[in-house]
């Protein structure tokens, strides 16, 4: 049965109490958020991108996910809201001069600072290690600490000079409440973009229909004008046929000849032309034949003799 031979058991050995809740190491949690990709769980390396919810990713991992969404990934829920490459923004980060990378403690003979960050704020100089609140701008992708944005209030980026608004500021690795607010803002932006696209498509459709109707109207008007002119020409021709060789036909011929003579001018009457130039045409006096030069039979050319 045990407990013989003078052994004295203790209370915790006989009575089973409630299990202790395992606490997550804060340093490990901060390192997982700020030094590792939220999708591939690999170390962050340039180019680094962020989504509208403030999560950090390796841009290569996001591109691989977008190319093949059917592949099984352990953290696919973290990128479920990313539909395309436009839903992420490449970050413009400032390197930390004190960061030595993996070579800083290769031998293991010196102190390793876990809280040393790879990047810092370009205005205040705070390290981006999770202890301080950091934000990025959706317009340009520059990253600053929240302290810098509060102390130096401006509507222009401190690093690149691009203008921005309060709605363009996205908190990196924020709390649950901040993530929910960012998600609501993201959905509002997407709904506005959908409404704008629908309005543009409707405007394009109305413009196309208006242009088509105008083209149809012009074509119909042209057809009407052509029909009227053809009817007029047909009426005039019928009248001339009824009149015959005399009467109105002679008057119409006279009017046509008078208008043609008025509009056209003979080359021989032009004083500015030389005689050598005028002799090239059949209307010149040298081109006319006398009765003796003309033949008694009909040929193809009347100038044959």
RANOR-V267362 format. One record per residue. N is the residue number from 0. RES is the residue in three letters. SS is DSSP state (@ for helix, = for strand, . for the rest). NEAR is the number of other C-alpha atoms within 10 Angstrom. D_FIRST is the distance of its C-alpha to the first C-alpha in whole Angstrom. Layout:
n=N res=RES ss=SS near=NEAR d_first=D_FIRST
n=N res=RES ss=SS near=NEAR d_first=D_FIRST
This chain:
n=0 res=UNK ss=. near=3 d_first=0
n=1 res=UNK ss=. near=5 d_first=4
n=2 res=UNK ss=. near=8 d_first=7
n=3 res=UNK ss=. near=7 d_first=8
n=4 res=UNK ss=. near=6 d_first=11
n=5 res=UNK ss=. near=6 d_first=13
n=6 res=UNK ss=. near=8 d_first=12
n=7 res=UNK ss=. near=8 d_first=14
n=8 res=UNK ss=. near=9 d_first=13
n=9 res=UNK ss=. near=8 d_first=16
n=10 res=UNK ss=@ near=9 d_first=17
n=11 res=UNK ss=@ near=8 d_first=18
n=12 res=UNK ss=@ near=8 d_first=15
n=13 res=UNK ss=@ near=8 d_first=13
n=14 res=UNK ss=. near=8 d_first=17
n=15 res=UNK ss=. near=8 d_first=19
n=16 res=UNK ss=. near=9 d_first=22
n=17 res=UNK ss=. near=6 d_first=25
n=18 res=UNK ss=. near=6 d_first=26
n=19 res=UNK ss=. near=6 d_first=29
n=20 res=UNK ss=. near=6 d_first=32
n=21 res=UNK ss=. near=6 d_first=34
n=22 res=UNK ss=. near=6 d_first=37
n=23 res=UNK ss=. near=8 d_first=40
n=24 res=UNK ss=. near=8 d_first=41
n=25 res=UNK ss=@ near=9 d_first=45
n=26 res=UNK ss=@ near=13 d_first=46
n=27 res=UNK ss=@ near=10 d_first=45
n=28 res=UNK ss=@ near=12 d_first=46
n=29 res=UNK ss=@ near=16 d_first=50
n=30 res=UNK ss=@ near=16 d_first=50
n=31 res=UNK ss=@ near=16 d_first=49
n=32 res=UNK ss=@ near=19 d_first=52
n=33 res=UNK ss=@ near=21 d_first=55
n=34 res=UNK ss=. near=21 d_first=54
n=35 res=UNK ss== near=18 d_first=53
n=36 res=UNK ss=. near=23 d_first=55
n=37 res=UNK ss=. near=22 d_first=54
n=38 res=UNK ss=. near=20 d_first=54
n=39 res=UNK ss=. near=18 d_first=54
n=40 res=UNK ss=. near=16 d_first=51
n=41 res=UNK ss=. near=14 d_first=53
n=42 res=UNK ss== near=15 d_first=55
n=43 res=UNK ss=. near=20 d_first=58
n=44 res=UNK ss=. near=15 d_first=61
n=45 res=UNK ss=. near=14 d_first=65
n=46 res=UNK ss=. near=13 d_first=66
n=47 res=UNK ss== near=19 d_first=64
n=48 res=UNK ss== near=23 d_first=64
n=49 res=UNK ss== near=25 d_first=63
n=50 res=UNK ss== near=21 d_first=63
n=51 res=UNK ss=. near=21 d_first=64
n=52 res=UNK ss=. near=24 d_first=61
n=53 res=UNK ss=. near=22 d_first=60
n=54 res=UNK ss=. near=22 d_first=58
n=55 res=UNK ss== near=24 d_first=59
n=56 res=UNK ss== near=30 d_first=59
n=57 res=UNK ss== near=23 d_first=60
n=58 res=UNK ss=@ near=22 d_first=64
n=59 res=UNK ss=@ near=15 d_first=63
n=60 res=UNK ss=@ near=18 d_first=60
n=61 res=UNK ss=@ near=21 d_first=62
n=62 res=UNK ss=@ near=12 d_first=65
n=63 res=UNK ss=@ near=11 d_first=62
n=64 res=UNK ss=@ near=20 d_first=61
n=65 res=UNK ss=@ near=15 d_first=64
n=66 res=UNK ss=@ near=11 d_first=65
n=67 res=UNK ss=. near=10 d_first=62
n=68 res=UNK ss=. near=11 d_first=60
n=69 res=UNK ss=. near=8 d_first=59
n=70 res=UNK ss=. near=9 d_first=56
n=71 res=UNK ss=. near=9 d_first=53
n=72 res=UNK ss=. near=11 d_first=52
n=73 res=UNK ss=. near=9 d_first=49
n=74 res=UNK ss=. near=12 d_first=51
n=75 res=UNK ss=@ near=15 d_first=53
n=76 res=UNK ss=@ near=9 d_first=53
n=77 res=UNK ss=@ near=12 d_first=54
n=78 res=UNK ss=@ near=17 d_first=58
n=79 res=UNK ss=. near=9 d_first=58
n=80 res=UNK ss=. near=15 d_first=61
n=81 res=UNK ss=. near=15 d_first=63
n=82 res=UNK ss=. near=10 d_first=66
n=83 res=UNK ss=. near=12 d_first=68
n=84 res=UNK ss=@ near=13 d_first=69
n=85 res=UNK ss=@ near=8 d_first=71
n=86 res=UNK ss=@ near=12 d_first=67
n=87 res=UNK ss== near=23 d_first=66
n=88 res=UNK ss== near=21 d_first=68
n=89 res=UNK ss== near=20 d_first=68
n=90 res=UNK ss=. near=20 d_first=68
n=91 res=UNK ss== near=19 d_first=70
n=92 res=UNK ss=. near=20 d_first=67
n=93 res=UNK ss== near=18 d_first=68
n=94 res=UNK ss== near=15 d_first=67
n=95 res=UNK ss=. near=18 d_first=65
n=96 res=UNK ss=. near=10 d_first=67
n=97 res=UNK ss=. near=13 d_first=63
n=98 res=UNK ss=. near=14 d_first=61
n=99 res=UNK ss=. near=12 d_first=61
n=100 res=UNK ss=@ near=10 d_first=59
n=101 res=UNK ss=@ near=7 d_first=56
n=102 res=UNK ss=@ near=8 d_first=58
n=103 res=UNK ss=@ near=14 d_first=58
n=104 res=UNK ss=@ near=13 d_first=54
n=105 res=UNK ss=. near=9 d_first=54
n=106 res=UNK ss=. near=7 d_first=53
n=107 res=UNK ss=. near=8 d_first=51
n=108 res=UNK ss=. near=7 d_first=52
n=109 res=UNK ss=. near=9 d_first=53
n=110 res=UNK ss=. near=8 d_first=52
n=111 res=UNK ss=. near=10 d_first=52
n=112 res=UNK ss=. near=9 d_first=53
n=113 res=UNK ss=. near=10 d_first=51
n=114 res=UNK ss=. near=14 d_first=53
n=115 res=UNK ss=. near=15 d_first=56
n=116 res=UNK ss=. near=22 d_first=58
n=117 res=UNK ss=. near=21 d_first=60
n=118 res=UNK ss== near=19 d_first=63
n=119 res=UNK ss== near=24 d_first=65
n=120 res=UNK ss=. near=22 d_first=67
n=121 res=UNK ss=. near=19 d_first=70
n=122 res=UNK ss=. near=14 d_first=72
n=123 res=UNK ss=. near=15 d_first=69
n=124 res=UNK ss=. near=14 d_first=67
n=125 res=UNK ss=. near=20 d_first=64
n=126 res=UNK ss== near=23 d_first=61
n=127 res=UNK ss=. near=26 d_first=60
n=128 res=UNK ss=. near=21 d_first=56
n=129 res=UNK ss=. near=20 d_first=55
n=130 res=UNK ss=. near=11 d_first=55
n=131 res=UNK ss=. near=11 d_first=59
n=132 res=UNK ss=. near=17 d_first=60
n=133 res=UNK ss== near=25 d_first=62
n=134 res=UNK ss== near=23 d_first=65
n=135 res=UNK ss== near=23 d_first=67
n=136 res=UNK ss== near=23 d_first=70
n=137 res=UNK ss=. near=21 d_first=71
n=138 res=UNK ss=. near=14 d_first=75
n=139 res=UNK ss=. near=19 d_first=74
n=140 res=UNK ss=. near=22 d_first=71
n=141 res=UNK ss== near=22 d_first=71
n=142 res=UNK ss== near=27 d_first=67
n=143 res=UNK ss== near=29 d_first=68
n=144 res=UNK ss== near=23 d_first=65
n=145 res=UNK ss=@ near=17 d_first=65
n=146 res=UNK ss=@ near=16 d_first=67
n=147 res=UNK ss=@ near=18 d_first=70
n=148 res=UNK ss=@ near=18 d_first=71
n=149 res=UNK ss=@ near=9 d_first=70
n=150 res=UNK ss=@ near=9 d_first=72
n=151 res=UNK ss=. near=11 d_first=75
n=152 res=UNK ss=. near=9 d_first=76
n=153 res=UNK ss=. near=12 d_first=78
n=154 res=UNK ss=. near=13 d_first=79
n=155 res=UNK ss== near=12 d_first=79
n=156 res=UNK ss=. near=19 d_first=77
n=157 res=UNK ss=. near=18 d_first=76
n=158 res=UNK ss=. near=14 d_first=76
n=159 res=UNK ss=. near=11 d_first=78
n=160 res=UNK ss=. near=10 d_first=80
n=161 res=UNK ss=. near=13 d_first=80
n=162 res=UNK ss== near=14 d_first=80
n=163 res=UNK ss=. near=16 d_first=77
n=164 res=UNK ss=. near=13 d_first=76
n=165 res=UNK ss=@ near=8 d_first=73
n=166 res=UNK ss=@ near=10 d_first=72
n=167 res=UNK ss=@ near=16 d_first=72
n=168 res=UNK ss== near=21 d_first=69
n=169 res=UNK ss== near=24 d_first=65
n=170 res=UNK ss== near=23 d_first=62
n=171 res=UNK ss=. near=25 d_first=60
n=172 res=UNK ss=. near=20 d_first=56
n=173 res=UNK ss=. near=18 d_first=57
n=174 res=UNK ss=. near=10 d_first=54
n=175 res=UNK ss=@ near=9 d_first=54
n=176 res=UNK ss=@ near=9 d_first=56
n=177 res=UNK ss=@ near=16 d_first=59
n=178 res=UNK ss=@ near=19 d_first=58
n=179 res=UNK ss=@ near=13 d_first=59
n=180 res=UNK ss=@ near=12 d_first=62
n=181 res=UNK ss=@ near=20 d_first=63
n=182 res=UNK ss=@ near=16 d_first=62
n=183 res=UNK ss=@ near=13 d_first=64
n=184 res=UNK ss=@ near=15 d_first=67
n=185 res=UNK ss=@ near=16 d_first=67
n=186 res=UNK ss=@ near=12 d_first=67
n=187 res=UNK ss=@ near=12 d_first=70
n=188 res=UNK ss=@ near=11 d_first=72
n=189 res=UNK ss=@ near=12 d_first=71
n=190 res=UNK ss=@ near=12 d_first=73
n=191 res=UNK ss=@ near=11 d_first=76
n=192 res=UNK ss=@ near=12 d_first=76
n=193 res=UNK ss=@ near=12 d_first=76
n=194 res=UNK ss=@ near=11 d_first=79
n=195 res=UNK ss=@ near=12 d_first=81
n=196 res=UNK ss=@ near=12 d_first=81
n=197 res=UNK ss=@ near=12 d_first=81
n=198 res=UNK ss=@ near=12 d_first=84
n=199 res=UNK ss=@ near=12 d_first=86
n=200 res=UNK ss=@ near=12 d_first=85
n=201 res=UNK ss=@ near=12 d_first=87
n=202 res=UNK ss=@ near=12 d_first=90
n=203 res=UNK ss=@ near=12 d_first=90
n=204 res=UNK ss=@ near=12 d_first=91
n=205 res=UNK ss=@ near=12 d_first=93
n=206 res=UNK ss=@ near=12 d_first=95
n=207 res=UNK ss=@ near=12 d_first=95
n=208 res=UNK ss=@ near=12 d_first=96
n=209 res=UNK ss=@ near=12 d_first=99
n=210 res=UNK ss=@ near=12 d_first=100
n=211 res=UNK ss=@ near=12 d_first=100
n=212 res=UNK ss=@ near=12 d_first=102
n=213 res=UNK ss=@ near=12 d_first=105
n=214 res=UNK ss=@ near=12 d_first=105
n=215 res=UNK ss=@ near=12 d_first=106
n=216 res=UNK ss=@ near=12 d_first=109
n=217 res=UNK ss=@ near=12 d_first=110
n=218 res=UNK ss=@ near=12 d_first=111
n=219 res=UNK ss=@ near=12 d_first=112
n=220 res=UNK ss=@ near=12 d_first=115
n=221 res=UNK ss=@ near=12 d_first=116
n=222 res=UNK ss=@ near=12 d_first=116
n=223 res=UNK ss=@ near=12 d_first=118
n=224 res=UNK ss=@ near=12 d_first=120
n=225 res=UNK ss=@ near=12 d_first=121
n=226 res=UNK ss=@ near=12 d_first=122
n=227 res=UNK ss=@ near=12 d_first=124
n=228 res=UNK ss=@ near=12 d_first=126
n=229 res=UNK ss=@ near=12 d_first=126
n=230 res=UNK ss=@ near=12 d_first=128
n=231 res=UNK ss=@ near=12 d_first=130
n=232 res=UNK ss=@ near=12 d_first=131
n=233 res=UNK ss=@ near=12 d_first=131
n=234 res=UNK ss=@ near=12 d_first=134
n=235 res=UNK ss=@ near=12 d_first=136
n=236 res=UNK ss=@ near=13 d_first=136
n=237 res=UNK ss=@ near=11 d_first=137
n=238 res=UNK ss=@ near=13 d_first=140
n=239 res=UNK ss=@ near=17 d_first=141
n=240 res=UNK ss=@ near=12 d_first=141
n=241 res=UNK ss=@ near=12 d_first=143
n=242 res=UNK ss=@ near=13 d_first=146
n=243 res=UNK ss=. near=11 d_first=147
n=244 res=UNK ss=. near=10 d_first=149
n=245 res=UNK ss=. near=9 d_first=151
n=246 res=UNK ss=. near=11 d_first=150
n=247 res=UNK ss=@ near=15 d_first=146
n=248 res=UNK ss=@ near=17 d_first=145
n=249 res=UNK ss=@ near=14 d_first=148
n=250 res=UNK ss=@ near=11 d_first=147
n=251 res=UNK ss=@ near=12 d_first=144
n=252 res=UNK ss=@ near=11 d_first=145
n=253 res=UNK ss=@ near=12 d_first=147
n=254 res=UNK ss=@ near=12 d_first=144
n=255 res=UNK ss=@ near=12 d_first=142
n=256 res=UNK ss=@ near=12 d_first=145
n=257 res=UNK ss=@ near=12 d_first=145
n=258 res=UNK ss=@ near=11 d_first=142
n=259 res=UNK ss=@ near=11 d_first=141
n=260 res=UNK ss=@ near=11 d_first=144
n=261 res=UNK ss=@ near=9 d_first=143
n=262 res=UNK ss=@ near=8 d_first=140
n=263 res=UNK ss=. near=9 d_first=141
n=264 res=UNK ss=. near=10 d_first=143
n=265 res=UNK ss=. near=8 d_first=145
n=266 res=UNK ss=@ near=14 d_first=145
n=267 res=UNK ss=@ near=17 d_first=149
n=268 res=UNK ss=@ near=9 d_first=149
n=269 res=UNK ss=. near=10 d_first=147
n=270 res=UNK ss=. near=8 d_first=149
n=271 res=UNK ss=. near=8 d_first=146
n=272 res=UNK ss=. near=11 d_first=145
n=273 res=UNK ss=. near=10 d_first=148
n=274 res=UNK ss=@ near=11 d_first=150
n=275 res=UNK ss=@ near=8 d_first=148
n=276 res=UNK ss=@ near=11 d_first=145
n=277 res=UNK ss=@ near=17 d_first=147
n=278 res=UNK ss=. near=14 d_first=149
n=279 res=UNK ss=. near=11 d_first=145
n=280 res=UNK ss=. near=13 d_first=145
n=281 res=UNK ss=. near=10 d_first=147
n=282 res=UNK ss=. near=13 d_first=149
n=283 res=UNK ss=. near=14 d_first=151
n=284 res=UNK ss=@ near=11 d_first=155
n=285 res=UNK ss=@ near=11 d_first=154
n=286 res=UNK ss=@ near=12 d_first=152
n=287 res=UNK ss=. near=11 d_first=155
n=288 res=UNK ss=. near=12 d_first=157
n=289 res=UNK ss=. near=7 d_first=161
n=290 res=UNK ss=. near=7 d_first=162
n=291 res=UNK ss=. near=8 d_first=163
n=292 res=UNK ss=. near=11 d_first=160
n=293 res=UNK ss=. near=14 d_first=158
n=294 res=UNK ss=. near=12 d_first=158
n=295 res=UNK ss=. near=9 d_first=159
n=296 res=UNK ss=. near=7 d_first=156
n=297 res=UNK ss=. near=9 d_first=153
n=298 res=UNK ss=. near=10 d_first=150
n=299 res=UNK ss=. near=6 d_first=146
n=300 res=UNK ss=. near=7 d_first=147
n=301 res=UNK ss=. near=11 d_first=150
n=302 res=UNK ss=. near=12 d_first=151
n=303 res=UNK ss=. near=10 d_first=152
n=304 res=UNK ss=. near=12 d_first=155
